[in-house]
């Protein structure tokens, strides 16, 4: 009952903020409207980030690697002190950890180093990047369309439940995915800045820089910036092949200056691990990774789950505009942003719905445009009731999805067992302690000073050998630590 009352109060508060933003927009006070939307986004993201525990997939691994990076920024490790045999190809039990590039983890490491080894520090970079993404969506929408569309797109971005879940670490890829989305969006933003028929190499260079940072966040999908950039660049009235080659070279230089130094260093320091990551990526097209298999239409279905059932209508309007509107290249660029990842990932055997979040800003932009397009051209038609219903539903359905994803009316999930261990038990763990037999070995290494922790329980001979080296060896059983 208390959760229900709290949820209703929060929903009313968020609704009040949305109404204030609408009033300011109606008064053409776009700065205040944007400020309110960003404030709304911040509140929702803080709410999602309040979970008092690390989530199983993949947040706890990212947090531990980030904690270890504080001590050696160029050596990403999971098991900092491996005392048992390990395989670096096993991303949940490796020593060197390259399952994800290090840029998002460096941000997290910096936050932990500054604010302490706690969950707020783990999630703070995602909160800040998340509200930056809402602001960027407004800027891109204002450039491509107008301030109204930019604000509505920013609102859709602010309230999207799936994006908010990333901020709280509740779904896979979590903070890494958030960083990746923002770096791609920054790359697109600087590409969009060149739409005034006075394309500047500086903007193209910065688009390449952020594409490089996207690559250092999630590898190959970062290259989506290139076809999006090309779609917008080719729409210029003064388009020429000479200008195209100058800009594409500048784009690649910006990318190379950012992405290649770290990548080459990884090849020099950890050649086997980086080869496995970079050159086995195509295996996802022929083999299912960790049971993430799904039919070809999986992502097309997930669109309505993530953005509301009317997203297909929005896309239909966008296709129509791509062949009839004055600025057709704008819609074509946004559709490339949406459908190129959708199709590429659909052909892969391994499928995870977070893969298509790369296109989220484009869908928010088209939703914002579609809302005003229907209101301006159809609301006064004979089917006024149908247009009004569509406009209401286009906002209501994402709000319903948000309340479900953010869990406004639901209790928090059960905590991992680690968080139920009494402080008196945890107090005996030191930098010379090795713990065996705990499923929460990652949480153990993140939250406590233990030397190492494992799910496995080795033989008595192995444990005695560790004790002879001066380590305190404990086995976790029934919520307690038992000496060997």
Protein Blocks (a to p, Z undefined) as FASTA:
>chain_A
ZZmmmmmmmmmmmmmmmmmmmmmmmnopaklmmmmmmmmmmmmmmmmmmpgbdcfblmlm
mmmmmmmmmmomklccfblpacbdcdfklmklcfbdckbcfklmmmmmmmmmmnopafkl
mmmmmmmmmmmmmmmmmmmmmmmmmmklmmmmmmmmmmmmklmmmmnopaghilmmmmmm
mmmmmmmmmmmmmmnopacfklmmmmmmmmmmmmmmnojmlmmmmmmmmmmmmmpmkbcf
klmmmmmmmmmmmmmmmmmmmmmmmmmmmmmlmmmmmmmmmmmmmoceehiacdfklmmm
mmmmmnojklmmmmmmmmmmmmmpmblmlmmmmmmmmmmmmmmmmmpmbdcfklmmmmmm
mmmmmmmmmmmmmmmmmmmmmklmmmmmmmmmmmmmmmmmmmmmnommbccddddfklmp
cfklmmmpcfkbccehiaklmmmmmmpmcfbdcfbdcdfklmmmmmmnopacdddeehia
cdZZ
